[in-house]
Amino acid sequence: MPRLILGRLLQIAVTLVLVSAATWLAMGLMPGDPVDLALMADPRLTAADAARLRALHGLDQPLHLRYLAWGLAVLHGELGHSRLFAVPAAQVLWPALGSTLVLLGWSLLLAAGLGLLLGAWGAARRGAAPAVDGIAILAQSTPSFWLGILLVILFAVELGWLPAGGTAEAAGVLEAARFLVLPVATLAIVNLAAYARHSMAALQAKLGADYIRTARMKGLPERAILWRHAFPNAAIPVVTVLALDAGGLVSGALVTETIFARPGMGKLIYDAIMGNDYNLALLALLLAALVTMLATLAADVAQRLIDPRLSR
């Protein structure tokens, strides 16, 4: 296990370098830079002012030298400033990451819990599998923006039970939880399908195994057979889906964050790219990639803890 973790951490470091270099190159080849935008915004700036600004920010240097300077600064903990928000980039990144991780954690916990219960019901009860498949197809085919709008109309506008969006920055835990209910429910329902179908298929395969028939012959109750014997051996596909969803939602919850006006990583990446804030966009993309790879590493470790045979 330690060798696996060290090897994967080395792969993560190399991947981050490659991702940062490719993203830096792509952004550097895009037309225009912050100085060009400043010239468009203020016609009083002269060519001499533009040259001085480019020299001040290092934009007159070759692309690879600028990348090396940026990489060395990041390694020393200097993340630079956000041109879009006019504050240090760290002041924008960490709150956005924290907001996304809270939303992500609760939505995945709810989606995985409901999916596992549905999958277990479909595998254990004869004739329940078509109903589980129908629920999964309905959840998977529901657009998140449409579902989010419906939930806002019903619970915020018509009933007035929950806030329509935003965050409760200065409120208590209960008030903050009220702001989370609708976006968490939206993401959980949309991501429910994979957990239900994977867990049901894995449990159906395990419930027909020889050791399950032996457990039934010993007189063990069906609930103990399902959760104590079949589920630990069927959990590996569910853990894999959980890791993939965790990585994708870090930067992919843009629609949900936009509908509910939550300042998360998806909306931050979109705003930074549209606002030509290259430094903030690059840092946010790297942070999303890092969380994705760490989630995959956690899934690999969890799979080996569940089934030690994988370590061999």
C-alpha positions as CSV (number, residue, x, y, z in Angstrom):
1,M,0.0,0.0,0.0
2,P,2.7,2.6,0.8
3,R,4.4,1.9,-2.5
4,L,1.1,2.4,-4.3
5,I,0.5,5.7,-2.6
6,L,4.0,7.0,-3.3
7,G,3.9,5.9,-6.9
8,R,0.5,7.6,-7.5
9,L,1.6,10.8,-5.8
10,L,4.6,10.9,-8.1
11,Q,2.2,10.4,-11.1
12,I,0.0,13.2,-9.8
13,A,3.0,15.6,-9.6
14,V,4.1,14.8,-13.1
15,T,0.5,15.1,-14.4
16,L,0.1,18.5,-12.7
17,V,3.2,19.7,-14.4
18,L,2.0,18.5,-17.8
19,V,-1.5,19.9,-17.3
20,S,-0.1,23.3,-16.2
21,A,2.3,23.4,-19.2
22,A,-0.5,22.5,-21.7
23,T,-2.9,25.0,-20.1
24,W,-0.3,27.7,-20.0
25,L,0.5,27.2,-23.7
26,A,-3.2,27.2,-24.7
27,M,-3.8,30.4,-22.8
28,G,-0.6,32.0,-24.0
29,L,-1.7,31.4,-27.6
30,M,-5.1,33.0,-27.1
31,P,-5.5,36.4,-28.8
32,G,-5.1,39.4,-26.5
33,D,-3.7,39.8,-23.1
34,P,-4.5,42.0,-20.0
35,V,-2.6,44.9,-21.5
36,D,-4.6,44.7,-24.7
37,L,-7.8,44.8,-22.6
38,A,-6.4,47.8,-20.6
39,L,-5.8,49.6,-23.9
40,M,-9.3,48.9,-25.1
41,A,-10.8,50.1,-21.8
42,D,-8.7,53.3,-21.6
43,P,-7.9,55.0,-24.9
44,R,-5.6,57.4,-23.1
45,L,-2.9,54.8,-22.7
46,T,-0.1,55.1,-25.2
47,A,2.1,52.5,-26.9
48,A,4.8,53.4,-24.4
49,D,2.5,52.8,-21.5
50,A,1.6,49.4,-23.0
51,A,5.2,48.5,-23.4
52,R,5.9,49.5,-19.8
53,L,3.0,47.5,-18.5
54,R,4.1,44.4,-20.5
55,A,7.6,44.7,-19.1
56,L,6.3,45.2,-15.6
57,H,4.2,42.0,-15.7
58,G,6.7,40.0,-17.7
59,L,4.5,39.8,-20.8
60,D,7.4,40.8,-23.0
61,Q,9.3,37.6,-22.2
62,P,9.0,34.3,-24.2
63,L,6.2,32.0,-23.2
64,H,8.4,29.3,-21.8
65,L,10.3,31.7,-19.6
66,R,7.1,33.2,-18.3
67,Y,5.9,29.6,-17.5
68,L,9.1,28.8,-15.6
69,A,8.8,32.0,-13.6
70,W,5.2,31.3,-12.8
71,G,6.0,27.7,-11.8
72,L,8.8,28.7,-9.4
73,A,6.6,31.3,-7.8
74,V,3.8,28.7,-7.2
75,L,6.3,26.3,-5.7
76,H,7.2,29.0,-3.2
77,G,3.6,29.6,-2.3
78,E,3.2,32.8,-4.4
79,L,-0.1,32.3,-6.3
80,G,-0.2,35.8,-7.6
81,H,-3.2,38.1,-8.0
82,S,-6.6,37.8,-9.6
83,R,-7.0,40.6,-12.2
84,L,-10.8,40.0,-12.3
85,F,-11.4,40.3,-8.6
86,A,-8.4,42.6,-7.8
87,V,-7.4,40.5,-4.8
88,P,-4.7,37.8,-4.2
89,A,-5.8,34.6,-6.0
90,A,-5.7,32.6,-2.8
91,Q,-8.5,34.7,-1.4
92,V,-10.7,33.7,-4.2
93,L,-9.6,30.0,-4.7
94,W,-10.0,28.6,-1.2
95,P,-13.5,29.9,-0.4
96,A,-14.7,28.6,-3.8
97,L,-13.1,25.2,-3.3
98,G,-14.6,25.0,0.2
99,S,-18.1,25.8,-1.1
100,T,-17.8,23.2,-3.9
101,L,-16.5,20.5,-1.5
102,V,-19.4,21.1,0.9
103,L,-21.9,20.9,-2.0
104,L,-20.0,17.9,-3.5
105,G,-19.8,16.0,-0.3
106,W,-23.4,16.2,0.7
107,S,-24.7,15.5,-2.8
108,L,-22.5,12.5,-3.3
109,L,-23.4,11.1,0.1
110,L,-27.1,11.5,-0.6
111,A,-26.8,10.1,-4.1
112,A,-24.7,7.1,-3.1
113,G,-26.9,6.3,-0.1
114,L,-30.1,6.4,-2.1
115,G,-28.5,4.6,-5.0
116,L,-27.2,1.8,-2.8
117,L,-30.7,1.4,-1.1
118,L,-32.4,1.2,-4.5
119,G,-29.7,-1.2,-5.9
120,A,-30.1,-3.5,-2.9
121,W,-33.9,-3.4,-3.2
122,G,-33.7,-4.3,-6.9
123,A,-31.2,-7.1,-6.3
124,A,-33.0,-8.6,-3.3
125,R,-36.6,-8.4,-4.3
126,R,-37.8,-10.4,-7.3
127,G,-39.5,-8.1,-9.8
128,A,-38.1,-4.9,-8.4
129,A,-35.2,-4.6,-11.0
130,P,-37.4,-2.9,-13.7
131,A,-38.6,-0.3,-11.2
132,V,-35.0,0.5,-10.2
133,D,-34.0,0.7,-13.9
134,G,-37.0,3.0,-14.6
135,I,-36.0,5.3,-11.7
136,A,-32.4,5.4,-12.8
137,I,-33.3,6.2,-16.4
138,L,-35.6,9.0,-15.3
139,A,-32.9,10.5,-13.0
140,Q,-30.2,10.2,-15.6
141,S,-32.3,11.8,-18.3
142,T,-33.3,14.8,-16.2
143,P,-31.4,17.9,-17.0
144,S,-29.9,19.5,-13.9
145,F,-30.9,23.0,-14.9
146,W,-34.5,22.0,-15.5
147,L,-34.7,20.1,-12.2
148,G,-33.1,23.0,-10.3
149,I,-35.5,25.5,-11.7
150,L,-38.5,23.2,-10.8
151,L,-37.2,22.8,-7.2
152,V,-36.8,26.6,-6.9
153,I,-40.3,27.2,-8.2
154,L,-41.9,24.7,-5.9
155,F,-40.0,25.0,-2.6
156,A,-38.8,28.6,-2.8
157,V,-41.4,30.5,-4.8
158,E,-44.7,28.6,-4.2
159,L,-44.2,27.1,-0.8
160,G,-41.5,29.5,0.5
161,W,-39.9,26.8,2.6
162,L,-36.3,27.2,1.3
163,P,-34.2,30.1,-0.1
164,A,-33.9,30.2,-3.9
165,G,-30.1,30.5,-3.9
166,G,-27.0,32.2,-2.5
167,T,-25.1,31.3,0.7
168,A,-25.6,32.1,4.4
169,E,-22.2,33.6,5.2
170,A,-23.1,35.1,8.6
171,A,-25.8,32.7,9.7
172,G,-25.7,29.6,11.8
173,V,-25.4,26.0,10.8
174,L,-29.2,25.4,10.4
175,E,-29.5,28.5,8.2
176,A,-26.5,27.4,6.1
177,A,-28.1,24.0,5.7
178,R,-31.3,25.6,4.4
179,F,-29.3,27.1,1.5
180,L,-27.8,23.8,0.7
181,V,-30.9,21.7,0.5
182,L,-32.0,22.6,-3.1
183,P,-28.6,22.4,-4.8
184,V,-27.7,19.2,-3.0
185,A,-31.0,17.6,-4.0
186,T,-30.5,18.7,-7.6
187,L,-27.0,17.1,-7.9
188,A,-28.0,14.0,-5.9
189,I,-31.0,13.2,-8.0
190,V,-29.1,13.7,-11.3
191,N,-26.2,11.5,-10.1
192,L,-28.4,8.9,-8.5
193,A,-28.7,6.6,-11.6
194,A,-25.1,5.3,-11.7
195,Y,-25.1,4.2,-8.1
196,A,-28.4,2.5,-8.3
197,R,-27.6,0.5,-11.5
198,H,-24.0,-0.4,-10.6
199,S,-24.9,-1.5,-7.1
200,M,-27.9,-3.5,-8.3
201,A,-25.8,-5.3,-11.1
202,A,-22.9,-6.0,-8.7
203,L,-25.2,-7.4,-6.0
204,Q,-27.2,-9.5,-8.4
205,A,-23.9,-11.1,-9.6
206,K,-22.8,-11.7,-6.0
207,L,-26.1,-13.1,-4.8
208,G,-25.8,-16.0,-7.2
209,A,-22.3,-17.0,-6.0
210,D,-21.6,-20.3,-4.3
211,Y,-20.6,-18.7,-0.9
212,I,-24.0,-16.9,-0.8
213,R,-25.8,-20.2,-1.4
214,T,-23.7,-21.7,1.4
215,A,-24.7,-18.8,3.7
216,R,-28.3,-19.5,3.0
217,M,-27.9,-23.2,3.7
218,K,-26.5,-22.2,7.1
219,G,-29.7,-20.4,7.8
220,L,-28.4,-16.8,7.9
221,P,-31.1,-14.2,7.4
222,E,-31.4,-12.5,4.0
223,R,-30.5,-9.1,5.4
224,A,-27.3,-10.3,6.9
225,I,-26.4,-12.1,3.6
226,L,-27.1,-9.0,1.6
227,W,-25.2,-6.4,3.7
228,R,-22.6,-8.5,5.5
229,H,-21.6,-11.0,2.7
230,A,-22.7,-9.7,-0.7
231,F,-22.3,-6.0,-0.4
232,P,-18.6,-5.8,0.7
233,N,-17.7,-7.9,-2.4
234,A,-19.9,-5.7,-4.7
235,A,-18.8,-2.4,-3.4
236,I,-15.8,-1.9,-5.7
237,P,-17.7,-0.7,-8.7
238,V,-19.6,1.8,-6.5
239,V,-16.4,3.2,-5.1
240,T,-15.1,3.7,-8.6
241,V,-18.2,5.6,-9.7
242,L,-18.0,7.7,-6.5
243,A,-14.4,8.7,-7.2
244,L,-15.2,9.6,-10.9
245,D,-18.2,11.7,-9.8
246,A,-16.2,13.5,-7.1
247,G,-13.6,14.5,-9.6
248,G,-16.0,15.5,-12.3
249,L,-18.3,17.6,-10.0
250,V,-15.4,19.7,-8.7
251,S,-15.3,21.7,-11.9
252,G,-18.5,20.4,-13.5
253,A,-21.2,21.7,-11.2
254,L,-21.2,25.0,-13.1
255,V,-24.9,24.7,-14.0
256,T,-26.1,24.0,-10.5
257,E,-23.8,26.7,-9.0
258,T,-25.1,29.2,-11.5
259,I,-28.8,28.4,-10.9
260,F,-28.4,28.7,-7.1
261,A,-25.9,31.5,-7.2
262,R,-23.3,29.6,-5.2
263,P,-19.6,30.8,-5.5
264,G,-18.0,27.4,-6.4
265,M,-15.1,26.2,-8.5
266,G,-17.2,25.6,-11.6
267,K,-18.5,29.2,-11.7
268,L,-15.0,30.5,-10.7
269,I,-13.3,28.8,-13.7
270,Y,-16.0,30.0,-16.1
271,D,-15.8,33.6,-14.8
272,A,-12.0,33.6,-14.9
273,I,-11.8,32.3,-18.5
274,M,-14.5,34.7,-19.7
275,G,-12.8,37.6,-17.9
276,N,-9.3,36.7,-19.3
277,D,-8.0,36.2,-15.8
278,Y,-5.4,33.7,-16.9
279,N,-3.6,33.3,-13.6
280,L,-6.8,32.6,-11.7
281,A,-8.2,30.3,-14.4
282,L,-5.0,28.3,-14.5
283,L,-4.8,27.9,-10.7
284,A,-8.5,26.9,-10.5
285,L,-8.1,24.3,-13.3
286,L,-5.0,22.8,-11.6
287,L,-6.8,22.7,-8.3
288,A,-9.7,20.9,-9.9
289,A,-7.3,18.4,-11.5
290,L,-5.6,17.8,-8.2
291,V,-8.8,17.1,-6.4
292,T,-9.8,14.7,-9.2
293,M,-6.6,12.8,-9.0
294,L,-6.7,12.7,-5.2
295,A,-10.2,11.3,-5.4
296,T,-9.0,8.6,-7.7
297,L,-6.2,7.7,-5.4
298,A,-8.6,7.5,-2.5
299,A,-10.8,5.2,-4.5
300,D,-7.8,2.9,-5.2
301,V,-6.9,2.8,-1.6
302,A,-10.5,2.1,-0.5
303,Q,-10.8,-0.7,-3.1
304,R,-7.7,-2.4,-1.7
305,L,-9.0,-2.0,1.9
306,I,-12.3,-3.6,0.9
307,D,-10.7,-6.4,-1.1
308,P,-7.1,-7.1,-0.1
309,R,-6.7,-9.5,-3.0
310,L,-6.3,-6.4,-5.3
311,S,-3.0,-5.6,-3.6
312,R,-1.6,-8.8,-5.1
